[in-house]
């Protein structure tokens, strides 16, 4: 399976241009209503760092890529497999597939597109975080901003990254979150205040503490809740927070599963700023 990429000026392959590498398809599954492709590299990998570490001593991070755009998906695989310390274990096209195969395979870091067919990347993130061995999660979006970053905090993601960045930025972000760092830009105060007003009296302090980086277990103790209650409220909170300004959900709005679980790009009015 040819994977196409061109080295950027920073020396890391860009997913969308020129030089050809190759990968072998190990298996393809259509279980759980989605598709999973397992791949392994056949070309000699490039190295961003770790030059001095012998392969026998280099611990590879197990990665999962979730994106429903074929060119982006294959480009990401080529970019990540070009790093000596990365191994792409699972590639999925939708959220349900990602959760099912992450539970079976086990991965260290998941790179998840925000806009997916069906349920979105934040839904996938929440489900991944409920696994017995949850991976670190980076939400990868063409429209990353402080609004999406605030939603990522509530969903439990470790990072949010713009697809327009350099390939080296994604590789560095993967290594950083694997070491326990959080890469979530702080929402502006007007944005945080606007989002907080969408929540009820019980949800507002949870939101404020999450935005301050307080662990969920500590939030539960502080607010007199069980350890799981803050997490159990995340789904309802995200349904209120994800809508763009002027589109906040209301009790009278007719909601389908698509309305509840994701905000389709085509549902956003042309005059609204797209995320």
C-alpha atoms as an extended CHARMM CRD file, in Angstrom:
* protein
*
       275  EXT
         1         1  UNK       CA              0.0000000000        0.0000000000        0.0000000000  PROA      1               0.0000000000
         2         2  UNK       CA              1.8500000000        3.1610000000       -1.1280000000  PROA      2               0.0000000000
         3         3  UNK       CA              1.7640000000        6.0520000000        1.2990000000  PROA      3               0.0000000000
         4         4  UNK       CA              2.6880000000        9.4640000000       -0.0360000000  PROA      4               0.0000000000
         5         5  UNK       CA              4.5200000000       12.2380000000        1.7970000000  PROA      5               0.0000000000
         6         6  UNK       CA              7.1170000000       14.9770000000        1.2300000000  PROA      6               0.0000000000
         7         7  UNK       CA              9.7370000000       16.0620000000        3.7940000000  PROA      7               0.0000000000
         8         8  UNK       CA              8.8600000000       19.5120000000        5.0850000000  PROA      8               0.0000000000
         9         9  UNK       CA             11.5210000000       22.0960000000        5.8620000000  PROA      9               0.0000000000
        10        10  UNK       CA             11.6760000000       20.7190000000        9.4130000000  PROA      10              0.0000000000
        11        11  UNK       CA             12.7200000000       17.3110000000        8.0490000000  PROA      11              0.0000000000
        12        12  UNK       CA              9.5170000000       15.5170000000        8.9870000000  PROA      12              0.0000000000
        13        13  UNK       CA              7.3700000000       14.1010000000        6.1550000000  PROA      13              0.0000000000
        14        14  UNK       CA              4.2620000000       16.1080000000        5.3800000000  PROA      14              0.0000000000
        15        15  UNK       CA              1.2020000000       13.8340000000        4.8640000000  PROA      15              0.0000000000
        16        16  UNK       CA              0.0510000000       15.5230000000        1.6750000000  PROA      16              0.0000000000
        17        17  UNK       CA              2.9380000000       15.5380000000       -0.8280000000  PROA      17              0.0000000000
        18        18  UNK       CA              5.5810000000       13.5620000000       -2.7470000000  PROA      18              0.0000000000
        19        19  UNK       CA              8.1030000000       10.9300000000       -1.4700000000  PROA      19              0.0000000000
        20        20  UNK       CA              6.7820000000        7.3590000000       -1.5000000000  PROA      20              0.0000000000
        21        21  UNK       CA              7.0760000000        4.9120000000        1.3820000000  PROA      21              0.0000000000
        22        22  UNK       CA              5.3150000000        1.5590000000        1.6860000000  PROA      22              0.0000000000
        23        23  UNK       CA              3.3030000000       -0.3340000000        4.2660000000  PROA      23              0.0000000000
        24        24  UNK       CA              1.8130000000       -3.8040000000        4.2850000000  PROA      24              0.0000000000
        25        25  UNK       CA             -1.8110000000       -4.4480000000        5.1630000000  PROA      25              0.0000000000
        26        26  UNK       CA             -1.8280000000       -7.1480000000        7.8460000000  PROA      26              0.0000000000
        27        27  UNK       CA             -5.5770000000       -7.4050000000        8.2850000000  PROA      27              0.0000000000
        28        28  UNK       CA             -8.8170000000       -5.6590000000        7.4760000000  PROA      28              0.0000000000
        29        29  UNK       CA            -11.9450000000       -5.9600000000        9.5730000000  PROA      29              0.0000000000
        30        30  UNK       CA            -15.4780000000       -4.6190000000        9.1550000000  PROA      30              0.0000000000
        31        31  UNK       CA            -16.6030000000       -5.5630000000       12.6540000000  PROA      31              0.0000000000
        32        32  UNK       CA            -18.6140000000       -3.2300000000       14.8870000000  PROA      32              0.0000000000
        33        33  UNK       CA            -20.0510000000       -1.4570000000       11.8550000000  PROA      33              0.0000000000
        34        34  UNK       CA            -16.7310000000        0.1860000000       11.0050000000  PROA      34              0.0000000000
        35        35  UNK       CA            -13.4390000000       -0.6650000000        9.3410000000  PROA      35              0.0000000000
        36        36  UNK       CA            -10.0500000000       -1.2730000000       10.9210000000  PROA      36              0.0000000000
        37        37  UNK       CA             -6.7970000000       -1.6470000000        9.0000000000  PROA      37              0.0000000000
        38        38  UNK       CA             -3.6670000000       -3.0140000000       10.6820000000  PROA      38              0.0000000000
        39        39  UNK       CA             -0.4480000000       -1.8900000000        9.0140000000  PROA      39              0.0000000000
        40        40  UNK       CA              3.2830000000       -2.4010000000        9.3230000000  PROA      40              0.0000000000
        41        41  UNK       CA              6.0560000000       -0.4450000000        7.6300000000  PROA      41              0.0000000000
        42        42  UNK       CA              8.2710000000       -2.0720000000        5.0250000000  PROA      42              0.0000000000
        43        43  UNK       CA             10.4940000000        0.9180000000        4.2560000000  PROA      43              0.0000000000
        44        44  UNK       CA             13.4890000000        1.8710000000        6.4060000000  PROA      44              0.0000000000
        45        45  UNK       CA             12.1060000000        4.4330000000        8.9020000000  PROA      45              0.0000000000
        46        46  UNK       CA             13.3390000000        7.9540000000        9.2600000000  PROA      46              0.0000000000
        47        47  UNK       CA             14.1690000000        9.2880000000       12.7040000000  PROA      47              0.0000000000
        48        48  UNK       CA             13.3020000000       12.6610000000       14.1540000000  PROA      48              0.0000000000
        49        49  UNK       CA             15.2960000000       12.0620000000       17.3100000000  PROA      49              0.0000000000
        50        50  UNK       CA             16.5250000000        8.9940000000       19.2350000000  PROA      50              0.0000000000
        51        51  UNK       CA             19.4020000000        8.7260000000       16.6980000000  PROA      51              0.0000000000
        52        52  UNK       CA             21.7600000000        7.4000000000       19.3270000000  PROA      52              0.0000000000
        53        53  UNK       CA             19.3930000000        4.7530000000       20.7550000000  PROA      53              0.0000000000
        54        54  UNK       CA             19.8060000000        1.2120000000       19.3290000000  PROA      54              0.0000000000
        55        55  UNK       CA             16.6060000000       -0.2730000000       17.9220000000  PROA      55              0.0000000000
        56        56  UNK       CA             16.7730000000       -3.1220000000       20.4320000000  PROA      56              0.0000000000
        57        57  UNK       CA             16.5240000000       -0.6320000000       23.3260000000  PROA      57              0.0000000000
        58        58  UNK       CA             14.0610000000        1.8320000000       21.8000000000  PROA      58              0.0000000000
        59        59  UNK       CA             10.5490000000        1.5840000000       23.2650000000  PROA      59              0.0000000000
        60        60  UNK       CA              7.9950000000        2.1610000000       20.5420000000  PROA      60              0.0000000000
        61        61  UNK       CA              4.7840000000        4.0070000000       21.3150000000  PROA      61              0.0000000000
        62        62  UNK       CA              1.7370000000        2.0800000000       20.0910000000  PROA      62              0.0000000000
        63        63  UNK       CA             -0.5100000000        4.4570000000       18.1560000000  PROA      63              0.0000000000
        64        64  UNK       CA             -4.0310000000        4.5030000000       16.7730000000  PROA      64              0.0000000000
        65        65  UNK       CA             -5.1430000000        6.8080000000       13.9410000000  PROA      65              0.0000000000
        66        66  UNK       CA             -8.8480000000        7.6490000000       13.5620000000  PROA      66              0.0000000000
        67        67  UNK       CA             -9.8240000000        9.7250000000       10.5200000000  PROA      67              0.0000000000
        68        68  UNK       CA            -12.5540000000        9.2750000000        7.9020000000  PROA      68              0.0000000000
        69        69  UNK       CA            -10.6850000000       11.0330000000        5.0650000000  PROA      69              0.0000000000
        70        70  UNK       CA             -8.6220000000        8.4940000000        3.0590000000  PROA      70              0.0000000000
        71        71  UNK       CA             -5.8070000000       10.8570000000        2.0140000000  PROA      71              0.0000000000
        72        72  UNK       CA             -5.3700000000       12.2840000000        5.5040000000  PROA      72              0.0000000000
        73        73  UNK       CA             -5.5770000000        8.8440000000        7.0870000000  PROA      73              0.0000000000
        74        74  UNK       CA             -2.8910000000        7.3280000000        4.8590000000  PROA      74              0.0000000000
        75        75  UNK       CA             -0.7210000000       10.4180000000        5.1220000000  PROA      75              0.0000000000
        76        76  UNK       CA             -0.8410000000       10.2560000000        8.9190000000  PROA      76              0.0000000000
        77        77  UNK       CA              0.1600000000        6.6000000000        8.8820000000  PROA      77              0.0000000000
        78        78  UNK       CA              3.1490000000        7.3650000000        6.6530000000  PROA      78              0.0000000000
        79        79  UNK       CA              4.1930000000       10.3130000000        8.8090000000  PROA      79              0.0000000000
        80        80  UNK       CA              3.9580000000        8.4270000000       12.0980000000  PROA      80              0.0000000000
        81        81  UNK       CA              5.4640000000        5.1780000000       10.8210000000  PROA      81              0.0000000000
        82        82  UNK       CA              8.4450000000        7.2300000000        9.6530000000  PROA      82              0.0000000000
        83        83  UNK       CA              9.4790000000        7.6980000000       13.2950000000  PROA      83              0.0000000000
        84        84  UNK       CA             11.6590000000        5.0180000000       14.9010000000  PROA      84              0.0000000000
        85        85  UNK       CA              9.8500000000        5.2910000000       18.2290000000  PROA      85              0.0000000000
        86        86  UNK       CA              6.2990000000        5.0090000000       16.7990000000  PROA      86              0.0000000000
        87        87  UNK       CA              4.3330000000        1.9560000000       15.7290000000  PROA      87              0.0000000000
        88        88  UNK       CA              0.8730000000        2.4550000000       14.2150000000  PROA      88              0.0000000000
        89        89  UNK       CA             -1.1190000000       -0.5040000000       15.5200000000  PROA      89              0.0000000000
        90        90  UNK       CA             -4.6590000000        0.4130000000       14.4560000000  PROA      90              0.0000000000
        91        91  UNK       CA             -6.1990000000        2.6540000000       11.7890000000  PROA      91              0.0000000000
        92        92  UNK       CA             -9.9660000000        3.3010000000       11.9450000000  PROA      92              0.0000000000
        93        93  UNK       CA            -12.4760000000        5.4150000000       10.0480000000  PROA      93              0.0000000000
        94        94  UNK       CA            -15.1110000000        5.9390000000       12.7560000000  PROA      94              0.0000000000
        95        95  UNK       CA            -15.5470000000        6.3160000000       16.5010000000  PROA      95              0.0000000000
        96        96  UNK       CA            -17.2180000000        2.9790000000       17.2540000000  PROA      96              0.0000000000
        97        97  UNK       CA            -14.5060000000        1.0700000000       15.3940000000  PROA      97              0.0000000000
        98        98  UNK       CA            -11.8170000000        2.9620000000       17.3060000000  PROA      98              0.0000000000
        99        99  UNK       CA            -13.2310000000        2.1310000000       20.7200000000  PROA      99              0.0000000000
       100       100  UNK       CA            -13.7810000000       -1.5470000000       19.8930000000  PROA      100             0.0000000000
       101       101  UNK       CA            -10.2880000000       -2.1180000000       18.5010000000  PROA      101             0.0000000000
       102       102  UNK       CA             -8.4930000000       -0.0280000000       21.1390000000  PROA      102             0.0000000000
       103       103  UNK       CA             -9.9940000000       -2.3080000000       23.7680000000  PROA      103             0.0000000000
       104       104  UNK       CA             -8.8080000000       -5.4080000000       21.8880000000  PROA      104             0.0000000000
       105       105  UNK       CA             -5.3860000000       -4.1490000000       20.8090000000  PROA      105             0.0000000000
       106       106  UNK       CA             -4.2680000000       -1.7010000000       23.4780000000  PROA      106             0.0000000000
       107       107  UNK       CA             -2.5970000000        1.5300000000       22.3860000000  PROA      107             0.0000000000
       108       108  UNK       CA             -0.5940000000        4.2420000000       24.1200000000  PROA      108             0.0000000000
       109       109  UNK       CA             -1.7850000000        7.2920000000       22.1410000000  PROA      109             0.0000000000
       110       110  UNK       CA             -4.8300000000        7.7990000000       19.9000000000  PROA      110             0.0000000000
       111       111  UNK       CA             -4.8460000000       10.5680000000       17.2640000000  PROA      111             0.0000000000
       112       112  UNK       CA             -8.5460000000       11.1890000000       16.6290000000  PROA      112             0.0000000000
       113       113  UNK       CA            -10.1580000000       13.4670000000       14.0530000000  PROA      113             0.0000000000
       114       114  UNK       CA            -12.9120000000       15.6560000000       15.5090000000  PROA      114             0.0000000000
       115       115  UNK       CA            -15.3320000000       15.4440000000       12.5650000000  PROA      115             0.0000000000
       116       116  UNK       CA            -16.0680000000       11.7810000000       11.8400000000  PROA      116             0.0000000000
       117       117  UNK       CA            -18.9430000000       10.0530000000       10.1220000000  PROA      117             0.0000000000
       118       118  UNK       CA            -21.5050000000        9.2410000000       12.8340000000  PROA      118             0.0000000000
       119       119  UNK       CA            -20.3220000000       10.0360000000       16.3550000000  PROA      119             0.0000000000
       120       120  UNK       CA            -17.5190000000       12.5600000000       16.6140000000  PROA      120             0.0000000000
       121       121  UNK       CA            -14.0140000000       12.5070000000       18.0800000000  PROA      121             0.0000000000
       122       122  UNK       CA            -15.0940000000       13.7570000000       21.5000000000  PROA      122             0.0000000000
       123       123  UNK       CA            -17.5350000000       10.8610000000       21.8280000000  PROA      123             0.0000000000
       124       124  UNK       CA            -14.6860000000        8.5060000000       20.9080000000  PROA      124             0.0000000000
       125       125  UNK       CA            -12.4080000000       10.2070000000       23.4350000000  PROA      125             0.0000000000
       126       126  UNK       CA            -14.8870000000        9.7600000000       26.2920000000  PROA      126             0.0000000000
       127       127  UNK       CA            -15.3570000000        6.0710000000       25.4690000000  PROA      127             0.0000000000
       128       128  UNK       CA            -11.6140000000        5.4890000000       25.1400000000  PROA      128             0.0000000000
       129       129  UNK       CA            -11.1030000000        7.0340000000       28.5750000000  PROA      129             0.0000000000
       130       130  UNK       CA            -13.5470000000        4.5110000000       30.0600000000  PROA      130             0.0000000000
       131       131  UNK       CA            -11.4160000000        1.5210000000       29.0030000000  PROA      131             0.0000000000
       132       132  UNK       CA             -9.5170000000       -0.4870000000       31.5980000000  PROA      132             0.0000000000
       133       133  UNK       CA             -6.2450000000        0.7990000000       30.0830000000  PROA      133             0.0000000000
       134       134  UNK       CA             -7.1930000000        4.1290000000       28.4890000000  PROA      134             0.0000000000
       135       135  UNK       CA             -4.8530000000        5.6530000000       25.9060000000  PROA      135             0.0000000000
       136       136  UNK       CA             -3.7530000000        9.2570000000       25.7960000000  PROA      136             0.0000000000
       137       137  UNK       CA             -5.8970000000       11.1110000000       23.2580000000  PROA      137             0.0000000000
       138       138  UNK       CA             -5.0590000000       13.9400000000       20.8610000000  PROA      138             0.0000000000
       139       139  UNK       CA             -8.0090000000       15.5110000000       19.0370000000  PROA      139             0.0000000000
       140       140  UNK       CA             -6.8170000000       16.4270000000       15.5430000000  PROA      140             0.0000000000
       141       141  UNK       CA             -8.9440000000       19.0420000000       13.7800000000  PROA      141             0.0000000000
       142       142  UNK       CA             -8.7300000000       21.4060000000       10.8410000000  PROA      142             0.0000000000
       143       143  UNK       CA            -10.6120000000       23.9570000000       12.9570000000  PROA      143             0.0000000000
       144       144  UNK       CA             -8.9520000000       23.7260000000       16.3680000000  PROA      144             0.0000000000
       145       145  UNK       CA             -9.7130000000       26.7550000000       18.5510000000  PROA      145             0.0000000000
       146       146  UNK       CA            -10.3640000000       27.5970000000       22.2000000000  PROA      146             0.0000000000
       147       147  UNK       CA            -13.9950000000       26.4820000000       21.9170000000  PROA      147             0.0000000000
       148       148  UNK       CA            -12.9420000000       23.0060000000       20.8080000000  PROA      148             0.0000000000
       149       149  UNK       CA            -10.1310000000       23.0140000000       23.3800000000  PROA      149             0.0000000000
       150       150  UNK       CA            -12.6500000000       23.6340000000       26.1830000000  PROA      150             0.0000000000
       151       151  UNK       CA            -14.7720000000       20.7240000000       24.9190000000  PROA      151             0.0000000000
       152       152  UNK       CA            -11.6440000000       18.5520000000       24.8050000000  PROA      152             0.0000000000
       153       153  UNK       CA            -10.9980000000       19.3070000000       28.4780000000  PROA      153             0.0000000000
       154       154  UNK       CA            -14.4850000000       18.0730000000       29.3860000000  PROA      154             0.0000000000
       155       155  UNK       CA            -14.0650000000       14.9670000000       27.2010000000  PROA      155             0.0000000000
       156       156  UNK       CA            -10.7840000000       14.1040000000       28.9190000000  PROA      156             0.0000000000
       157       157  UNK       CA             -8.4020000000       14.5560000000       25.9600000000  PROA      157             0.0000000000
       158       158  UNK       CA             -4.7470000000       15.2870000000       26.6530000000  PROA      158             0.0000000000
       159       159  UNK       CA             -4.2600000000       17.4790000000       23.6130000000  PROA      159             0.0000000000
       160       160  UNK       CA             -5.8340000000       19.2600000000       20.6590000000  PROA      160             0.0000000000
       161       161  UNK       CA             -3.8690000000       20.0130000000       17.5040000000  PROA      161             0.0000000000
       162       162  UNK       CA             -4.6000000000       21.8310000000       14.2600000000  PROA      162             0.0000000000
       163       163  UNK       CA             -4.2370000000       19.8140000000       11.0610000000  PROA      163             0.0000000000
       164       164  UNK       CA             -2.5920000000       22.8130000000        9.4430000000  PROA      164             0.0000000000
       165       165  UNK       CA              0.5200000000       22.4760000000       11.6220000000  PROA      165             0.0000000000
       166       166  UNK       CA              3.8800000000       20.9150000000       10.7460000000  PROA      166             0.0000000000
       167       167  UNK       CA              4.3660000000       17.1710000000       10.8500000000  PROA      167             0.0000000000
       168       168  UNK       CA              6.9940000000       17.6320000000       13.5610000000  PROA      168             0.0000000000
       169       169  UNK       CA              4.3950000000       19.3240000000       15.7800000000  PROA      169             0.0000000000
       170       170  UNK       CA              2.1870000000       16.2540000000       15.7080000000  PROA      170             0.0000000000
       171       171  UNK       CA              5.1150000000       13.9200000000       16.3790000000  PROA      171             0.0000000000
       172       172  UNK       CA              6.2860000000       16.0860000000       19.2910000000  PROA      172             0.0000000000
       173       173  UNK       CA              2.7320000000       16.2390000000       20.6510000000  PROA      173             0.0000000000
       174       174  UNK       CA              2.4320000000       12.4440000000       20.5920000000  PROA      174             0.0000000000
       175       175  UNK       CA              5.6570000000       12.0800000000       22.5670000000  PROA      175             0.0000000000
       176       176  UNK       CA              4.6370000000       14.8060000000       25.0060000000  PROA      176             0.0000000000
       177       177  UNK       CA              1.2310000000       13.3780000000       25.8970000000  PROA      177             0.0000000000
       178       178  UNK       CA              2.7710000000        9.9080000000       26.1880000000  PROA      178             0.0000000000
       179       179  UNK       CA              5.0220000000       11.3640000000       28.8980000000  PROA      179             0.0000000000
       180       180  UNK       CA              2.0100000000       12.7320000000       30.7560000000  PROA      180             0.0000000000
       181       181  UNK       CA              1.8410000000       16.3290000000       29.5170000000  PROA      181             0.0000000000
       182       182  UNK       CA             -1.3950000000       18.0880000000       28.5810000000  PROA      182             0.0000000000
       183       183  UNK       CA             -1.4300000000       20.1970000000       25.4160000000  PROA      183             0.0000000000
       184       184  UNK       CA             -4.6980000000       22.0810000000       25.7260000000  PROA      184             0.0000000000
       185       185  UNK       CA             -4.6870000000       25.8450000000       25.1290000000  PROA      185             0.0000000000
       186       186  UNK       CA             -6.5170000000       27.8940000000       27.7290000000  PROA      186             0.0000000000
       187       187  UNK       CA             -9.8840000000       29.1780000000       26.6080000000  PROA      187             0.0000000000
       188       188  UNK       CA            -10.2840000000       32.9440000000       26.6400000000  PROA      188             0.0000000000
       189       189  UNK       CA            -12.3080000000       34.3070000000       29.5530000000  PROA      189             0.0000000000
       190       190  UNK       CA            -15.2100000000       35.4700000000       27.3400000000  PROA      190             0.0000000000
       191       191  UNK       CA            -15.3810000000       32.0050000000       25.7560000000  PROA      191             0.0000000000
       192       192  UNK       CA            -15.2190000000       30.2390000000       29.1330000000  PROA      192             0.0000000000
       193       193  UNK       CA            -17.9590000000       32.5070000000       30.5290000000  PROA      193             0.0000000000
       194       194  UNK       CA            -20.1730000000       31.9500000000       27.4920000000  PROA      194             0.0000000000
       195       195  UNK       CA            -19.8170000000       28.1710000000       27.7620000000  PROA      195             0.0000000000
       196       196  UNK       CA            -20.3580000000       28.1590000000       31.5150000000  PROA      196             0.0000000000
       197       197  UNK       CA            -23.6950000000       29.9420000000       31.1270000000  PROA      197             0.0000000000
       198       198  UNK       CA            -24.9800000000       27.0140000000       29.0570000000  PROA      198             0.0000000000
       199       199  UNK       CA            -24.6490000000       24.6470000000       32.0200000000  PROA      199             0.0000000000
       200       200  UNK       CA            -26.8890000000       24.1250000000       35.0190000000  PROA      200             0.0000000000
       201       201  UNK       CA            -25.9570000000       24.9120000000       38.6280000000  PROA      201             0.0000000000
       202       202  UNK       CA            -24.5120000000       21.4480000000       39.2660000000  PROA      202             0.0000000000
       203       203  UNK       CA            -22.4800000000       21.3460000000       36.0480000000  PROA      203             0.0000000000
       204       204  UNK       CA            -20.9530000000       24.8360000000       36.3020000000  PROA      204             0.0000000000
       205       205  UNK       CA            -18.5420000000       24.0760000000       39.1910000000  PROA      205             0.0000000000
       206       206  UNK       CA            -17.5170000000       20.8030000000       37.5040000000  PROA      206             0.0000000000
       207       207  UNK       CA            -16.7490000000       22.7250000000       34.3170000000  PROA      207             0.0000000000
       208       208  UNK       CA            -14.7690000000       25.3840000000       36.1910000000  PROA      208             0.0000000000
       209       209  UNK       CA            -12.6380000000       22.8020000000       37.9950000000  PROA      209             0.0000000000
       210       210  UNK       CA            -12.0010000000       20.8160000000       34.8220000000  PROA      210             0.0000000000
       211       211  UNK       CA            -10.8690000000       23.9970000000       33.0760000000  PROA      211             0.0000000000
       212       212  UNK       CA             -8.5040000000       24.6220000000       36.0020000000  PROA      212             0.0000000000
       213       213  UNK       CA             -6.9410000000       21.1920000000       35.4990000000  PROA      213             0.0000000000
       214       214  UNK       CA             -8.2640000000       19.6380000000       38.7080000000  PROA      214             0.0000000000
       215       215  UNK       CA             -8.4870000000       15.8130000000       38.5230000000  PROA      215             0.0000000000
       216       216  UNK       CA            -11.9610000000       14.2880000000       38.4230000000  PROA      216             0.0000000000
       217       217  UNK       CA            -11.4240000000       12.3630000000       41.6560000000  PROA      217             0.0000000000
       218       218  UNK       CA            -10.5760000000       15.6120000000       43.4490000000  PROA      218             0.0000000000
       219       219  UNK       CA            -13.6040000000       17.3330000000       41.8900000000  PROA      219             0.0000000000
       220       220  UNK       CA            -15.8390000000       14.5950000000       43.2480000000  PROA      220             0.0000000000
       221       221  UNK       CA            -14.4100000000       14.9230000000       46.7640000000  PROA      221             0.0000000000
       222       222  UNK       CA            -14.6500000000       18.7100000000       46.7260000000  PROA      222             0.0000000000
       223       223  UNK       CA            -18.2620000000       18.7410000000       45.5280000000  PROA      223             0.0000000000
       224       224  UNK       CA            -19.3760000000       15.8090000000       47.6750000000  PROA      224             0.0000000000
       225       225  UNK       CA            -19.9600000000       13.5690000000       44.6620000000  PROA      225             0.0000000000
       226       226  UNK       CA            -18.9850000000        9.9890000000       44.0090000000  PROA      226             0.0000000000
       227       227  UNK       CA            -15.7450000000        9.4870000000       42.0710000000  PROA      227             0.0000000000
       228       228  UNK       CA            -17.7070000000        8.6210000000       38.9190000000  PROA      228             0.0000000000
       229       229  UNK       CA            -20.3600000000       11.3380000000       39.0180000000  PROA      229             0.0000000000
       230       230  UNK       CA            -18.3210000000       14.1160000000       37.3430000000  PROA      230             0.0000000000
       231       231  UNK       CA            -17.4800000000       11.7410000000       34.4790000000  PROA      231             0.0000000000
       232       232  UNK       CA            -21.0750000000       10.5560000000       34.2150000000  PROA      232             0.0000000000
       233       233  UNK       CA            -22.1950000000       14.1500000000       33.5880000000  PROA      233             0.0000000000
       234       234  UNK       CA            -19.7120000000       14.7650000000       30.7630000000  PROA      234             0.0000000000
       235       235  UNK       CA            -22.0070000000       13.5720000000       27.9780000000  PROA      235             0.0000000000
       236       236  UNK       CA            -24.7990000000       15.9640000000       28.9280000000  PROA      236             0.0000000000
       237       237  UNK       CA            -22.3040000000       18.7960000000       29.3840000000  PROA      237             0.0000000000
       238       238  UNK       CA            -20.7310000000       18.2340000000       25.9770000000  PROA      238             0.0000000000
       239       239  UNK       CA            -24.1130000000       18.2860000000       24.2520000000  PROA      239             0.0000000000
       240       240  UNK       CA            -24.5940000000       21.8040000000       25.6170000000  PROA      240             0.0000000000
       241       241  UNK       CA            -21.0130000000       22.9800000000       25.0720000000  PROA      241             0.0000000000
       242       242  UNK       CA            -20.2820000000       21.7720000000       21.5340000000  PROA      242             0.0000000000
       243       243  UNK       CA            -22.8840000000       23.8450000000       19.6840000000  PROA      243             0.0000000000
       244       244  UNK       CA            -21.5010000000       26.9930000000       18.1290000000  PROA      244             0.0000000000
       245       245  UNK       CA            -22.6860000000       30.3950000000       19.4230000000  PROA      245             0.0000000000
       246       246  UNK       CA            -26.3590000000       30.8860000000       18.5370000000  PROA      246             0.0000000000
       247       247  UNK       CA            -26.9480000000       27.1510000000       18.2570000000  PROA      247             0.0000000000
       248       248  UNK       CA            -27.0440000000       26.0920000000       21.8960000000  PROA      248             0.0000000000
       249       249  UNK       CA            -29.4990000000       23.2590000000       22.4240000000  PROA      249             0.0000000000
       250       250  UNK       CA            -32.9100000000       24.0640000000       23.8580000000  PROA      250             0.0000000000
       251       251  UNK       CA            -35.6360000000       21.8280000000       25.3350000000  PROA      251             0.0000000000
       252       252  UNK       CA            -37.9040000000       22.5910000000       22.3730000000  PROA      252             0.0000000000
       253       253  UNK       CA            -35.3480000000       21.7200000000       19.7380000000  PROA      253             0.0000000000
       254       254  UNK       CA            -36.0560000000       18.4390000000       18.0030000000  PROA      254             0.0000000000
       255       255  UNK       CA            -33.0240000000       16.2070000000       18.5880000000  PROA      255             0.0000000000
       256       256  UNK       CA            -32.0100000000       13.0520000000       16.7630000000  PROA      256             0.0000000000
       257       257  UNK       CA            -29.0530000000       10.8950000000       17.7270000000  PROA      257             0.0000000000
       258       258  UNK       CA            -26.9610000000       12.8770000000       15.2580000000  PROA      258             0.0000000000
       259       259  UNK       CA            -27.9700000000       16.1560000000       16.9420000000  PROA      259             0.0000000000
       260       260  UNK       CA            -27.0580000000       14.7890000000       20.3520000000  PROA      260             0.0000000000
       261       261  UNK       CA            -23.7600000000       13.1240000000       19.5310000000  PROA      261             0.0000000000
       262       262  UNK       CA            -22.1450000000       15.4310000000       16.9880000000  PROA      262             0.0000000000
       263       263  UNK       CA            -22.4290000000       18.7490000000       15.1860000000  PROA      263             0.0000000000
       264       264  UNK       CA            -22.3070000000       18.0730000000       11.4590000000  PROA      264             0.0000000000
       265       265  UNK       CA            -20.3920000000       20.6780000000        9.4190000000  PROA      265             0.0000000000
       266       266  UNK       CA            -23.3220000000       20.9690000000        7.0100000000  PROA      266             0.0000000000
       267       267  UNK       CA            -25.6470000000       21.8330000000        9.8920000000  PROA      267             0.0000000000
       268       268  UNK       CA            -23.7360000000       25.0370000000       10.6300000000  PROA      268             0.0000000000
       269       269  UNK       CA            -25.2720000000       28.0650000000        8.9150000000  PROA      269             0.0000000000
       270       270  UNK       CA            -23.0790000000       29.6020000000        6.2500000000  PROA      270             0.0000000000
       271       271  UNK       CA            -22.8300000000       32.8400000000        8.2140000000  PROA      271             0.0000000000
       272       272  UNK       CA            -21.5020000000       31.0840000000       11.3190000000  PROA      272             0.0000000000
       273       273  UNK       CA            -17.7800000000       30.6280000000       11.9220000000  PROA      273             0.0000000000
       274       274  UNK       CA            -16.8480000000       27.0290000000       11.3200000000  PROA      274             0.0000000000
       275       275  UNK       CA            -14.9150000000       25.1520000000       13.9320000000  PROA      275             0.0000000000
